[in-house]
Amino acid sequence: MNALVSLLTELSDSCVRAFRHTCTLAAVKILSALVAVALSLSTVMENSQKLHCVERRKTSGRQGSPRLDRMKKKIAELQEKRLEIESIMDTIFKGVFLKRYRDVLPEIRSMCTEELCLWMKLYSTAFLTDSYLKYIGWMMHDKIPEVRLKCVLGLQGLYGDPLLLTKLDLFTSRFKDRLISMTLDRDNEVALQAMKLLILISKSCEEVLEEGDYQQLYRFVFSSQRPLAALAGELLYSRLLNAPAPGSEGQEGAGEGEARGQDVHTERTLVRLRALLTFYMQSELHKHVVYLVDGLWDCAGDLLKDWPTLTHVLLQEATPQCTGLTEAEQAVVVEVLVASVRQAAEGPSLVGRSGGKKISNAKERKTQSDDCAKLTQQFLTALPKLLSKFAGRWDAIASLMKIPQFFVPEGLTAENTQAASEELIREMGAVVDHPSAPPAVLEAVSRAYLRLCGEDTAWHPAARPARDALVQRWKDRLISQLGVGLKEDTFCADIDQTGEMLSTLRKLRAFYNCHDLSQWDLFELLSPLLSVGCLQGGVPSEVILEVLQCLFNAVLWNLHTSGRTLSSRDKAVAQRQQLSSFCETSYRCLSHADTAVKEQAFLGVCDVLAAHSYQLNVWDPASCGPLLYTPGPRLQRALQAFLLEQVLVGPDSDAHSRVCLASEGERQDDHQKRRTLLAAYCKLLVHGALEMSNASVVFTHYTKYYNDFGDIIKETLYRTRQTDKIGSARTLLLCLQELYVRLKQEQRCGGGGPPGVQTFTSIKELARRFALTFGDPAKFRESVTMIHRSGIEFVFSGFVQAPDAAPCPPYLTYLTILSEFSSKLLKPDKKTLFCFLQRQTADHVVHSREDCWQPLVYYRASLLATAAAAGGEGEDVASYVSSDRRPHPPSRSPNVNKQQGQVSPVDSRSNRASVSSSLPEDRSEAGPSPVATETQRTAATVMEELHHVMGKETGDELVEVDL
């Protein structure tokens, strides 16, 4: 054993990872086996000592009992063996564990920590001491989550044994703060197990955690991880909400029937509810009630689903015996009530909270169905009373009006349903018809009517006529208001009349979002008002916004119901005229002074055109369908101009400067709004509502706004490529050429070009990003080949060499940008493109030793795959031909190098190579394959030239060439 322990100790300290890991594992497992042996020896020795005591009492008056002597000898042997085993254990611990518990490999550290916790639990007399516990405390600060998790799991086993708690007092007081801080661990599993450990400590050692510690742990009920929030809710419920009401035991024992028992239950629920309200209002997280309810749902479901008692508490008036709830507390109880209804109807599926069960079993679905029936039966009669109680308190009413959305018609009797539903509909009508009802209330009531007006519900006969009467009354009111405020194409309403008109428009817009109001012909009624507002002016921006949204909803509903309404060509023509009228009116609104009006017009046009394109794609050609509508060039230019002014804005724009002065929340809202606007425009490109070339305005900003809109632009690129590969590739080529031409124009003007011109490096980076989007070269073979051919034609088209003109094409450096796509070419295509390039340059005298022709050399190398053979020096050539800088001053010209005694790279190469290979080939010569011969000869020359360009001595200075 000693030899084995010595061998494992030496090898566990090896530099070879495999030896160190294997021997450490063997050593700690041997120590665990020795712990089991020591435990059995301790048990045998304890039994032997008991027998020795019994035998000694029997032979107390005798001298020299042989049996007693044998027992003493056996006990001594057992003690000697245990001491020997403990000595071996101590040797392994000091020789292996003390060196490897802080090993560089997390697997070894985790293994040592797990085994140490096992030793402490099994052999507590030797290992459960402060000298060993300190290693667990230190390893709780390890940077690897797995090691920290092993520490927490091991401590759970120790704190779960009541016999070991007395030996953990010093460790608990020393590392309590670390345990609490581990609930904030970045690893979700570590935080979850740390919370379980703290709950175990709170149950076994109540005096360890102080009130401040509990308050810190309670807040995890708002955590984004549902398992962690459920554990915090369990702790919160056990300490604050499960406490019995004062005097409830005596009252319950001396109950006087069912009424008295109900009073006791209500009083107990009120006490628990007040404790919950106190915690929530002191936590200062007033917008997270749904998360609080979700965290408490598993343990406090009986309280949260006690809807009759919660309703009774809300309807209860203050008396001298009962103070009742304040308005703030009532608002919180309403939020808790609505959140519990949503939780019972939809289950634990909250936005922003993860870790919950995604699939419910049959029992959970049955419970959910029963809860929906119960809440429907309860609130069908209680909700009208609550609406009457909270009349004028719009926040509470907006929350309460969400409850009818979860009603189910199952399990209701016709008699009770009709009477209760009529009362509820009357209260809802009074709420929505109030002149000062805010938009949130109108939206909630509209959704409630949508649920009640369903064809499969029992409330349909009463809800549908009530809704139609409301809409008709608002339309009649709007007609009279327009007759007063709109005369002779002029808006002449005063402030009060404008306010009444705005209130009516808001009601119609809220209902138009959820209901099809096409039978009331609101489009024809509101179109003149919007035309006056865009042409003549004078109409407030708030009114224009509401009218725009109403017209937008009218067009969308018309497109949505095309399957039922389009039965003839005349109706299809009328639908297209309506769509054209809306787009024309929205085009005028894009030039409005108010930014909100422009944004709404932009979103409306984009969504309507996308919906129209979708209808065309899914329509059956055999039946009468919608007619094609294509937006005109004027509207397309206006959409692009809005995108450049409001979305793709630089740091020097007015809109961006206003946002920079705003708060962090406003900046986030503005960023999200810009993403929404860009996504709306990209939908037009994806659905084919706009031509593919219109995508260039978006794709050119791919690298510039990669952090803000990179995901949207990339998804748009992929979707458009699925529709038309060649068209998408032409759009990418158009983007690069436009940016390159703008850069050339800016350089010719000496820096006086338009703002926002990208540099050569940024254009090259954009080309690299575009090339990365082409995955399999075989799949996009035609697209990439077309990009190269069009790029070569772009460079050499129209160029004629003349003695008094430039020696090379003005756009030659574009080949450096084009070379970013060479890696996506197949070998046969590279050879074909090389021949095509040679034909383009056949009529020109190419002096490949001159600096201006270096882009051509580099592009040839990329086609011949020689850049990869250059040992990673292709970037040097790329930088050699980059053009980010202005023309160099005379002091940096090659002639200056000659004056300083240095040899120019161009001159040094001119003596070592001939330029004859760059001259046009004599095609009249006979040969088996002139093209192949020319390709081989030119390839060898290009390789030699590239070697000279990239293989210079370190003393040579590169000559940078401008565009």
N, C-alpha and C positions, 0 to 999 in steps of 0.2 A: 504493500500500500504506500509506503514512504517513497519508493522508487517511482510509482505511478504519479503520486502527487508532485514529486519533484519534476518529472517530465512534463506534466500539464502546466506547472507553474512557469517553466522556462519557455515552453512553446506558446503559452498565452501572452507572452511579452514579445512575440515575434513581429517583425516588420511586415510579414506576409499576412494579408488580410484573412485568407482562408484558414491558415494555421491558428491565428489569434481567435477567430470566431469559433472554430470547431473545438479548440482546447478550452476556451472559456465556457462554452456550453457543456462540455463533458465535466469540467470541474464543478460547476454550480449544480449540475444534476447529481454528481457524486455526493456533494454536500447535502443535497435534499434527501438522498437515500440514507446518509448518515444521521440526519435529523430523525428520520423514521425509526432507525435502529436505536437511537438514544431515547426516543419516546417509549419504545417497547421495553428497553432496559429500565427506564424510570418506573414504568408500570410494574414490572416484575419485582424491582427492588422495593417499591411501596408495599406490594402484597407480602413480600418476605418480611419486611419490618413489622407489619401487622401480626403475622404469624409468630414472629419472635417475641412480640409483646405478650401475646396470649400464652405462649409456652413458658415464658418467664414467670407469669403469674401462677401458672400451674405448679411449677417447680421452685416456688419461692423458698421453701424450707429445706431443699435438697442441695447437695454439694456436687458440682461437676457433672451436669447432665450432658451426655454425648449428643443428643438431638439439638440441644441449645447451642453447643459448640459448632455443630455443622451449619446451623442457620447463621451464626455470626460469621463463619468463614464464607458462606455463600454471599452474604450481604457485602462483605469486604471485597470479594471478587467482582461483584456487580458494580460496586463503586469504582473499583480500579478500571474496569472495562469502560465505564461511562466517562471517566476522566481521560482515558486514552482516546476515545472517540471524540470527545470535546477538544482534545489537543489537536487531532487531525482536522477537525472542523475549523479551529482557530487558525491553523496553518494555511488551509485553503482560503479562508476569508482574507487573511492578511496578504497572502501571496498572489491571489488572483482577483478577488473582488475589489480590494482597495486600489488596484491599478486599472481595472477595466470598467468600473462603474462610471468613469469619466472618459471612456474611450472616444476616439474620433468618430467611430461608426455608431449611428443611433440604434442599430439592431442590437449591438452588444450592450449598450447602456440600458435599453429597454429590457433585455433579458436579465441583466443583473438586478434591476429594480423589481421586476416581477418575482424573482426567486427570493429576494430579501423579504418582501412582504409575506411570502409563503412561510419562510422560516419563522418570522415573528408570530404568525398566527398559530403554527403548529407547535413550536418550541418556545413559548413565551418566557419561560423561566430563564433562558439563556440569551435570547435575542431581543425580547421586547423591553429594551432599556433605552435610556436617552442617548447613550453612545452609539447605538445603531439607528435609532429613529432620526437622528440628525441627517443621515444620508438621504432618507426619503424627503425631508424638508428641503434639502439642497436640490435634489433632482426635480422638485416641483417648479424650479426656475429654468429647466432645460428649454432650449429653443426648438426642439422637435416635439410636435404634438403627441406622438406615440409614447414618448417617454413620460410626459406629464400625465397622459391617460393611465398608464400603468400605475403611477403613484396614487392617483385618485381611486382607482379600482381597488388597489391594495388597502388603502385606508378605509374604504367602505367595509371590507371584511373585518378589519380590526375594530372599528366603532360599532359594528353590528353584534359583537360579542359582549354582553354585559360584564363578564368576568374580567375583561381586559381594560375596562374604562379607567380604572384607578391608575394604571401605568401610563396613561396618555395625557395626564393633566398638564405636565410641563410642555409637551409637544403642542397641545392645543393652544395654550396661552402664547406660545412663541410663534406659531405659524398660522394663527387664526386669520390675520389680515391677508396673508397670501391665499388662503383658501377662499376667502370672500372675493378677492380680486380675480381668481380664476374663473368666476362666473362670467367675466368679460373676455374670456379667452377667444382668440381668433378662430380656433377650431370649435365647431359646434358641438362635437361629441364630448370634448373636454369640458366645455362650459355646462353641458347637460349633466354629466356625471359629478361635477363639482357642486351643482345645485342639489343633486340627490344626496351627496355626502353632508352638506350643510343641513338639509332637512333631517337626516338621520342624527346628526349632532344635536339639533334642536329638540328632538324627541327624547334622546338619551341623556343629554346634559343641558337642562333648561337654563342654567345660570351662566352658561358659557357665552352665548350670543346676547348682546345688549340690544336695547330698543333701536338705537341708531343702525345697528347691523341689520335688524329685521326690516327697517324702513328701506334700506338699500336693496335688500332682496325682494321686497314687495314690488318694486318698480319693474322687475323683469316680467311682470304680467303683460307689459306692453312690448315685449321682445318680438322681433321679426321671425324668430323660430318658434313654431307652435309647441313642440315638446318642452322647450325651456319655459315658455309662457304658461303651459299647463302645470308644470311643477311649482312655479311661483304662485299660480292661482291656488294650488293645493295648500301651500304654506299660508297664504293670505286667508283662505277660508277657514283653516283649522285654528288660527290664532285670533282672527277678528270677527268673522261672520258666523262661526259656529258656537259662539258663547251664548248660553241660555239667557233669556230675558230676566230682569230682576223680579223675583217673586213669582215667576211663571210656574215653578214646580208646585207651590202650594195652591195656586189658583187652579192648576190643571187637576190636582187631586180633589179639590172641593168643587168640581164642575157642577153646574146646575142644568145640565142638558146640552143639547146640540148648540143652542145659541151662545151659551157661555163658552163652549169649546171653540166656536168660531171667533169669539172675541179674543180669547187667549192666542189663537193662531195668528190673528191679525196683529195683535200687540207684539208677538215674537217676530213676525215678519217685518214690522215697522222698525224694531230695534236693529235687526240685521241690516235693513235697508239704510238706516241712518249711519251705521258703521261703514257701509260701502260708499255712501255719499261723502262722508268725511274723508275717507282715504282718497277718493277720486278728486275731490276739490282741493285737497292739500297737495296732491301730486303735481298739479299745475300742467296737466296734459289733457286739456279740455276738448281736444279734437280726436280722441282715440277711444271713444266709448265702445265701439264695435270690437276693438282689440281686447279691451277689459272683459267684455262679455264672453268673447271666445276663449280667453284664458281661464275663466271661471266655469266654463260650460260643463266640463267633465265632473267637477266636484260639487258645484252649486247649481246644478240644473233644476233641482226642486224649488229653489228660490227664484231663479230667473224665469222659469216657466209657470210660476204661480200668477197667471195673468188676472184672474178675478181679484186677488188681493191687491195686486199692483194697481189695478183700475180703481178699486175701492179707496186706496190711499190717495190717488190723484183726485178723485171726486169728493173726498172728505173735506168738509169745511172745518175751520178752526173753532174750537170750543174752549171754555175755561178749563176743562179737564185735559184737553189735548191741544197742544199748540199748533199742530199741523206743520206743513212744509212751507218753506219760503219759495218765492218765485224762482230763484236760482236752483233750489233743490228740485222743484217740480220740473224744470227744464231738463235736469239731468235724469230724473226718473223717466221722463218721456223718451229720452234718448236710449236709456237702458231697455225700456219696454219695446221700442221699435227694433233695437239690435237683437233682442231675444227672439222676436218674431221672425226676423230674417234668418237668424241662426237655426231656428227650428224648421223653417221651410226649405232653406238652401243647404244647410250643413256648414261645416268649417272650411269654407273656401273664400278667404279674404285676399284682397290685392295687397301685396307687400309682405305677406306672411307665408312662409314655406315650412316644409317638414311634416305637414299633416297627411292623413290618409287620402289618397286620390280615388280609391274605389271602396264603396260601402257594401257591406254584406246584406243579406236578406233581412236580418233582424233590424239593422239600422234603417233600412228603407221602410220597413213596417212601422217603426217608431216615428219616422219622419212623416209618413202618411197620416198617422193618428194625431200627431201634433198639429198638422195643417187643418185637419177637421175640427180639432178643439179650438184653435185660434179663430177659425172662421165663425164657429158658433158663438164664441165669446164676443168678438169685436163687431159682429154684425149688429148687435144691439148696444154695445158699449161705446162704439166709436162716435155715433151721433151725440151722445152726452159729453164725450170728451171734446168734440169740436165746439159744442155750445159753451163748455166751461172755459176753453182757451180762446174764445173769440177775440180777435184783435192782436193776439200774440202770434205773429206770423212764423217765427222760428219753430215753435211747438206745432203749429198747424201743418207746416211743410213736412215735419217729421211724421206726424200722425197720418198724413195722407199717403204715406208709403205702405201702410198696412194693407189696404184693399188689394194691392198687387199680389199678395200671397193667399188670397181667398181661393178655396176650392169648393165646387158645388156638391161634392159627395157628402152624404149623411145629413142633409138638411130637409126638413119638411116644408111643403109648399106654403102652408098657412103662415108659419113664422117667417119664412124667407121673404114673402111678398111684403108683409107689413114692415119688417125691419129694413129691407132694402129701400122701400119708398121713403122712409124717414132719413136714411143715410143719404140718399140721392138729393133730398131737399136740403140737407145741411151742406152737402158738397156744392150744390148750385148757389147757395147763399154765400159760400166762401169765395167761389171763383167769380161771382158777379160783383164782388165788392170793388169800389173804384180804386182803392189803394192797395190791392193785392199785389205783392211783389212777384217777379218772374219765377222764383223758386217754387212758390205756392201754386202758381198757374201750371207749371210743368208737372208738379206732383199730382194735382187734380186731373190734369189731362191723362196721365198714365193710369190713374185710378179709374177714370171713365173707360179707358181702353180695355181694362180687365173686366169691368162690369158689362160692357157692351158686346162681349164675345158671344158668338153664335151658340157655343156649347154651355153657356152658363144659365143659371136659373134667374139671374137678374136682368137678362136681356130685354124682356118685354117692358120693363120700367125704365131702364137706363137709356136705351136708344132714343125713345121719344123725348126724354128730358135733355139729352145732349143736342138733338136737332133743334129743339126749342131755344136753347141757349145760343146756338150758332145763328139761327135766324134772327133772334133779337139783336145780336151784335152786328149783323149785317145791316139790318134796318137802321140801327143807330149810326153806323158808319156812313150809310148813304146820306142821312140827314146832316151829318157833320161835314162830309165832303161838299154837300150843296151849299153850306154856309161858308166854308173856308176856301173853296176852290171855285173862283169865278173868272171867266174869260182867260183861261190859261195863266192865272195868277193866284198865288197862294196868299190869302189875306186873312187868315185866322189869327186871333189874338192869343195871349198866353193861356188863358183858361180853356179856350176851344182847342188849342193845340194839345194841352194836357189830357183832355177828354178823348181826343182822337188817338193819342198815343196809348192811352189805357185800353181802348178798344182794339187797336192793332196788336198790342201785346197778347191779349186774350186769343185773338184769332191765330196769331203766329204760334202760340203755345199748343193750341189744339190741332193746328195744321201739321205740327211735327209728328203727331201720333195718329191722327185720323184723316181719312180721305174726305176733304170738303169740296171736291170738284163740282158737286151738284149745285153749289151756291155761286159759281162763276166769279170767284174773287179775283182771278187774274185780269179779266176785263175791267173789273171795278177799280183795281189799284194801279193799273198800268198808266193812266193819265196822270196820276199824282206823282209817280216816279219820273215821268217824262218832264213834267213841269219843274221838278226839283233839280234835274240834271241840266235842262236847257235854260230856264229862266232864273233859277236860284230862289232863295227865300224860304225854302222848306228846311226845317231843322234837321240836323244829321241823325238824331234819334229816330225821327219819323222815317227817313230814308232807309235806315238800317232795318227797321221792322218791315217796311214794304218790300225791301229786297228779299228778306227771308221768306215772306209770304209768297212772293212770286217764285222763288226758288223751290219751295215746297210744292207749289201748284204744278210746276213743270215735272218735278220728280214723281209725284203721284200719277201724272198723266202717262209718264213713261212706264211706271210700274204696273199700271192697269191696262197696258196696251193689249195684252192677250184677250181681254174681255171687251174692250171698247173699240178696237180697230177692226171694224167689219166691212169697211169700204175704202176706196181710194180717197174719197173726199175727206174722211176723218183723218187719214194719214197725212194729207196735205195740210189740214188744219193743225195737226200736231207739229209738223215741221215749221209752219208759220209761227206757232207759239214759241218754239225753241229759238227760231231766228230772232223774234222780237225780244226775248229775254236776253240773248247774247248781245244784241245791239244796244239795249238799255244798259246792260252791265259794262259794255265798252265805254259808254259815256261816264259811268260812275268811276271807272278806273282813273279818270283825270280829276276827280273831286278833290277838294282841299282837305277834307277830313281823312286821316289815315284809316280809321276804322271802316269807313264806307268803302274805300278802295280794297281793303283786305276782304271784306264780305263779298264784294263784286267779283274779286279774283277767285275766291273759294267757290262761289256759286257757279261761275262759268266752268271752272275745272271739273267740279263734281257732276254738273249736268252733261257736259260733253262726254265724260267718262261713262256715265250711265247710258247715254245714247249709243255710244260705241259698243258697249256690252250687249245692249238689246239687239243691235244689228248682228252681232256674232252668234247669239244663241237663238235667233228667230228661225223658224221653219220656212225655207224658201217657197214651199208649196202653198202657203197661206198668205193672206194679205197682211203685210207687216209695215213697220215704220220706214219712211223714206230717208235716204242718206242726206245728212247735213254736214257740210264741211266748213269750218270757220275760215273767214276770209283772211287775206294777208294783213289787213289793218289790225284785226283783233289779235292775230298771232304776234305781231310786233309789239302791241300793247302789253300782252302777257309777258313777253320777254323783257320789256322795259321795266315792268313792275318787279319782276324777279331780280333784276340787277340793282334796282333802287332800294328795295325793301328787304330782300333775303340775302343775296350775295353781295353784301356791303363790306367795305374795308374799314380799317380803324379811323380813317380820316373823314368819314361821312357824317352827316348831321344826325342821322338816326342812331348810328353807333355811339356818337358822343353823348346823346341823351341817355342811352342805356347805361353808359359807363358811369354817369352821375347817379344812377338809381341804386337801390339797395340790392342785396344778393338775391332775395326772392323775386324782385322785379326782373333782374337779369335772367334768372332761370325761366321765368314765364315768357320773356321775350325770346329766349333761345328755343323754347318748345314751340312757340308760335311760328317762328321762322322755319322750323323743321316741318310743321304742319303745312305751311304754304308750299315749301319745296316738294313735299310728298304729293300734294294735290296736282302740281304741274307734272311731276314724273308719272302720275297715273295716266295722264293724257298720252304720254309717249308709249307707255306699256300697252294701253288698249288700242293704240293706233288712231286716236283722235287727231293727232298732229303728225306731220311728216317726220321721218327719222332725222332729217337734218336739223330740226329744231332742238335736238338733244345736245348740240354742240355748246350751247350757252350754259348747260349744266356740266358737261364732261370736262370743259376747259378749267373748271374750278375744283377738280377732283383732289389734287394735292394741296391746293391752297386752303381748302376747308375740309381736309380729311378728318380732323378731330371732331368737327361739328356735324358734318353731313356725309361722311365717308360711307357709312352703311347704306344710306338711302341711294347715293349715286351708284355704288357698286351693285346693289340689287336692281336698280334700273338698267344698268349696263347688261347684266345677265338676262333680265327679262326681254329686253329688246333684241338681244342676240338670239334668244330662242325663237323669236318671231321671224327675224331676217338677219342671217349671219353676214351676208355681203353688205347690206345696208348699214348695219351696225359698224362694220369695219370701215366703211366709207365715212361714217360720222366721226370716228376716232381720227382718221386721216385728216379730215377737214379741220378738226380741232387743232391738231398739231400745226398744220399749214397756216391757219389763221394766226395763231400765236407767233409763229416764226416770222411771218410777213410783217406783223405789227412790230416785232423786235427790230427787224431790218429798217423799217421806216423810222423808228425812234432813233436808231443809230445814225441814219442819214441826217436827221434833224439836229443831231448833236445833243440829245437828251431833252429836246423840247416836244416830245411826242405826247400822246394822251396818257393820263395817269393809269396806274395799274398794269403796265406792261411787264410781263414776266421775263426773267433773265434766261439766258441760254441753258444754264444748269437746271433751272426749274422746269423748262420745257423738256429737257432730256430726262429728268426724273419722272415727269408726267408720262413720257413715252415708255419708260421702264415699268411704271405702274400699269399702264394699258397692256403691255406685253405679258405681265404676270396674270392677267385675267384670262388669257388663252391657255387653257389647260393642256389637253392632249393635242400635240401637233397634227396628228392624223385627222382629228375631228374638225379642226379649223384650218385645214390645209389651204383651201381656196381663199379664205379671208386673209390670211397672212401673206400669201403670194400676191394678192391684189394690192395689199398695202405697200409691198416693195415695188411692184411694177409702177403703180401710180406715183410713188415717191420718186422713183428714178425719172419718170417723165416730167414730174414737177421741177426737178433740178435742171435737166438738160433741154427742155422744150424751149424753142425760140432763141437758143444761144448760138451765135455765129462768131467764130474767132476772126478778129481783124487786127491789123498792126497797131492801129491807134485806139483799140478798145481793151477791155480787161482781158487778161490771159486765161481766166477760168470763169465758169458760170457764177453769177452773183449769189445763187442759193446753194452753192456746193457744200457748205457746212451743214446743210440739212441732212446730208448722208450720215453724219455722226449721230443724229437723232434717230434716223431710220435704222441704224445698226442695232438698236435696242431690240428690234423684232427679229433679228437674225437667228437667235437661239431657238425660236419657235418654227424654224423652217426644217423640212425634211431634206436629206442629202440630195435626192434628185432635183428638188426645187431649188436648192442652192446652186447647183450646176446650171440649171436653166436660167435662173436669174443672173448668174455671172455672164453667161453668153448674151443675155439681153443687155446687160450693162456694157459689155464690149461693143455691141452694135450701136449703142447710144454714143459712145466715145470714139467711134471709128473715124468720124469726120473731124476730130479735134486733135491737135498736137498736145499731148499730155506730158508735161515735164514733171514726172513724179518725184524728182529731187527738189523741186521748189516747194516752199512752205504752203503756198495757196492750194496745192493739190494733195496735201496730206489727208484731208477728209476722205478723198477717193481711195487713197491707199488703205486707210483704216477700214473703210466699208468693204473693199475687196477682201481684206483679211478676214472680216467677219463672215463673208460668204464662203470663203475657203476654209473656215474653221482653223485658221492659223493663230488666232488670238488666244485660243485655249492652250496651244503649244508653246506660247511665249512665256509660260511660267507665271501667269497672273499679272503680267505687265500691261495688259490691255488698257487698264485705267490710266496708265501714264500717257498712252497715245491719245486717249479721250481728253485728258486734260491738256495735251499738246495742241489740240484743235479747238478747245473751248473758247467761247467768246463772251465771257461775262464782263470783261473789262473794256474800257475805252481804248482807242488806239494809243499805243505806247509812245512815250516821248522819244525824241531822237537818241537820248542817252542809252536806251535799251535796244537799239537796233543792232543787227549783226555786225555792222561796220565798226561799231564802238568796240566790240570784242576783238576785232582785228587790230584796232589801234592799241589795245592793251596787251597785245602779244598773244592773244588766244585765237585758236583756229575755229572758224564757224563750222557747225555741224553740216551745213549744206555744202561748204567747200571741201570739207574732209571726206564727204561721201562721193563727191563728183569725180574723184580720181579712182574710185574703186568700183564703179558701176557704170553701165552704159544706159543711155536713154533710148536706145533704138528699140527696146522691147515695148516701149510705150507708144511708138508710132503705129499708124494704121498698117495692118497686114496686107500684103499683096495677094488678093484673092484669085488672081489669074494663074497662080502657080498650081501645078498638078500635084495631087496628093490624095491618099486614100480617104482622109477625113480632115479637111481644112479646119473645121470648127474645133475638133478635138486637139489638133496640133496647136492651134492658136491658144486654146485653153491651157494646155500643158505648159507651153512656153511662157504665157503670161503668169500662170500660177507660180512657176519657179522664180520669175522676176519679182513678183509681189512678195514672196517669202523672203527673198534677199533684201528687198527694200525695207520690209518690216523689221528684219533683223538689224539693219543699220539704224533704223529709227529708234528701236527700243533697246538695242544692245550697245549704246554709247558708253564711253568711259565716264567715270564720276566727275571728271573735271570739265566735261562739256556742259554748256548751258543751253537749256531748251529755248527755242525761239517761239513765242506764243503768237498765234495768228488770229486776227480778228475776222469777224464776218465780213 
